Amino acid sequence: MFRHKCAECREELIRLHGALSDFRDSMRSWSAAEGAPLRPMWRTESPHRTHRLRWALVAMALVLLAAIPVYLARERPHPVDTSAEDTVLLEQIDANVSRTVPATMEPLTRLVSWSSTNPAAATAKSPAKR
């Protein structure tokens, strides 16, 4: 019954088990002598209380079932059309991304004039401007 390695602990558990068994038996015999019926502790509820609990659960279920259509029928806000704002934002991003030179370098581009048609003329003009 008890599997303990220590012999002292095993003996103590056997004594405790015997004492509790004797107490249980004496309580049962005392209850029988008093005429009290033996009934499990978990069934102490009266039938009326059980019926009230059932009706409460049924009422709660009905309230929940009635609340579902109300919840589903409530008006949800319509999404706002932000396509115009999105278009403006995308144009701003496109303008910043498509720059040939970063914004911090723009003042330097004004100092030097670039000509993509004649590269020799651009290099000839550079020393003359200084």
C-alpha positions as CSV (number, residue, x, y, z in Angstrom):
1,M,0.0,0.0,0.0
2,F,2.7,2.5,1.0
3,R,5.9,2.5,-0.9
4,H,8.4,4.6,1.0
5,K,12.1,3.9,1.2
6,C,12.4,5.0,4.8
7,A,11.0,2.3,7.2
8,E,10.2,4.9,9.9
9,C,8.1,7.0,7.4
10,R,6.3,3.8,6.2
11,E,5.5,2.8,9.8
12,E,4.2,6.3,10.6
13,L,2.0,6.4,7.5
14,I,0.5,3.0,8.4
15,R,-0.3,4.2,11.9
16,L,-1.9,7.4,10.6
17,H,-3.9,5.4,8.0
18,G,-5.1,3.1,10.8
19,A,-6.1,6.0,13.1
20,L,-8.0,7.8,10.3
21,S,-9.8,4.5,9.4
22,D,-10.8,4.0,13.0
23,F,-12.1,7.6,13.3
24,R,-14.1,7.1,10.1
25,D,-15.6,3.9,11.3
26,S,-16.5,5.4,14.7
27,M,-18.2,8.4,13.1
28,R,-20.3,6.1,10.8
29,S,-21.4,4.0,13.8
30,W,-22.2,7.1,15.8
31,S,-24.3,8.5,12.9
32,A,-26.1,5.2,12.5
33,A,-26.9,5.2,16.3
34,E,-28.3,8.7,16.0
35,G,-30.5,7.7,13.1
36,A,-29.0,10.2,10.7
37,P,-29.0,8.9,7.1
38,L,-25.7,8.7,5.3
39,R,-25.6,10.9,2.3
40,P,-22.8,12.2,0.2
41,M,-21.6,15.8,0.9
42,W,-21.8,16.9,-2.7
43,R,-25.6,16.3,-2.9
44,T,-26.7,18.8,-0.2
45,E,-28.6,21.0,-2.6
46,S,-32.4,21.1,-2.4
47,P,-34.4,20.4,-5.5
48,H,-35.9,23.9,-5.4
49,R,-32.4,25.4,-5.6
50,T,-31.6,23.3,-8.5
51,H,-34.7,24.3,-10.4
52,R,-34.0,28.0,-9.7
53,L,-30.5,27.6,-11.0
54,R,-31.8,25.9,-14.2
55,W,-34.3,28.7,-14.8
56,A,-31.6,31.3,-14.2
57,L,-29.4,29.6,-16.8
58,V,-32.3,29.4,-19.3
59,A,-33.1,33.1,-18.8
60,M,-29.4,34.0,-19.3
61,A,-29.3,32.0,-22.5
62,L,-32.4,33.8,-23.8
63,V,-30.9,37.2,-23.1
64,L,-27.8,36.2,-24.9
65,L,-29.8,34.9,-27.9
66,A,-31.8,38.2,-28.0
67,A,-28.6,40.2,-27.9
68,I,-27.0,38.6,-30.9
69,P,-29.3,40.2,-33.5
70,V,-29.0,43.6,-31.8
71,Y,-25.2,43.3,-31.9
72,L,-25.3,42.3,-35.6
73,A,-27.7,45.0,-36.6
74,R,-25.8,47.9,-35.2
75,E,-24.6,50.3,-37.8
76,R,-20.9,50.1,-38.5
77,P,-19.1,53.3,-39.6
78,H,-18.4,53.4,-43.4
79,P,-14.7,53.6,-44.3
80,V,-13.6,57.1,-45.3
81,D,-12.4,57.5,-48.9
82,T,-8.7,58.4,-48.6
83,S,-7.7,57.8,-52.2
84,A,-7.2,61.6,-52.9
85,E,-4.9,61.9,-49.9
86,D,-3.1,58.7,-50.9
87,T,-2.5,60.0,-54.4
88,V,-1.0,63.3,-53.0
89,L,1.2,61.4,-50.7
90,L,2.4,59.0,-53.4
91,E,3.2,62.0,-55.7
92,Q,5.3,63.6,-52.9
93,I,7.2,60.4,-52.3
94,D,7.7,59.9,-56.1
95,A,9.1,63.5,-56.3
96,N,11.5,62.9,-53.5
97,V,12.6,59.5,-54.8
98,S,13.1,60.6,-58.4
99,R,15.5,63.5,-57.6
100,T,18.8,63.3,-59.4
101,V,20.6,64.8,-56.4
102,P,19.7,64.6,-52.7
103,A,18.1,67.7,-51.2
104,T,21.3,68.5,-49.2
105,M,23.3,68.6,-52.4
106,E,21.0,70.9,-54.4
107,P,22.9,74.2,-53.5
108,L,26.0,72.7,-55.0
109,T,24.3,71.9,-58.3
110,R,23.4,75.6,-58.6
111,L,27.1,76.5,-58.5
112,V,27.9,74.3,-61.4
113,S,26.0,74.3,-64.7
114,W,25.7,70.9,-66.3
115,S,25.2,70.4,-69.9
116,S,24.3,66.9,-71.0
117,T,24.7,67.6,-74.8
118,N,28.3,68.8,-74.9
119,P,30.5,67.4,-72.1
120,A,33.6,69.2,-73.4
121,A,31.9,72.6,-73.2
122,A,30.8,71.9,-69.6
123,T,34.4,71.2,-68.6
124,A,35.6,74.3,-70.4
125,K,33.1,76.5,-68.7
126,S,33.9,75.3,-65.2
127,P,37.4,76.9,-64.9
128,A,36.2,80.1,-66.5
129,K,33.4,80.6,-63.8
130,R,35.9,80.5,-61.0
